[in-house]
Amino acid sequence: MLDVTVDDGVALPPAIRRTLVTNLGRMVRAAARTEGHKDFEVALRLTTDAEIHALNRDYRSKDKPTDVLAFAQREGPSATLHPTLLGDIVISVETARKQAKRGLEKELLHLASHGLCHLLGYDHRDDAEEKVMNARAVKLRKEGARRGSVKAA
């Protein structure tokens, strides 16, 4: 289940929002099916540079805005009580817009899949980890964009 919040001050064309919500919802279900679940619980927050800057400063001690943050619940005490609760993905639409080379929609989908991979336990501390994480993100985006019933990815 995907819960989406768009903060005040975030301008996002309705067609891009629909595509993002549809595709990310499919990505979440595909990830869940890979692990034998029907669905996972994920919250997506689309926000501004100012808001993500505050989160990045407060939770990661990095005093600057960033493009995407992921707050995984699998790492906390609720992991065993709620195995389908993954966590939150926060994306700065402003930063996404600035770095979008292939359009805002593709950039947001890339950031959403990146954040989802972090919620699933992937990281990119070195080249080997980054390669594995990027491959999973590509699989998830492909399943998100595909039509038909959702399959494991």
C-alpha positions, 0 to 999 in steps of 0.5 A: 500500500502506497500513501502519498503526501505532496507538501504545500509549495510543491508544483507537480503536473497531475499527469506526472503525479499519476504516473509516479503514484501508479508506477511506484505502487506497482514497484512496491507490490513487485518488491513485496511479491519477491519476498512472498508478501501481497504488498508492502506499506510505503509512504512517499512524501514529495517536498521542497528543498527547504524541507528535505534540507531540514530532514537531511540536517536533522537525521543525517547531519548533512546541512544541505538539501538532497534529492531523496531520503529513505527512512527504513522501518525494517531496521527498527523494533517494529520490523518483526511486529510488522514485516510488511511495513517498509518505511518512508521515501522523501523526494525533493521535487525542486532538486529532482527538477534541477537534475532531471536530464531526461525529464521530471517524470523519469527523474522522479521514478528513478529517485523513487526506485532508489529510495525503495531499494534503500527501504529494501536494505540495499546500499551503495557504499562501494561500487559492488553494492551500487551495481547490485542496487542499481540493477534492482532499481532497474528491475523495479522500474521496468515492472512499475512501467509494465502493464498487466498484473504485477509480478515479482521483481 
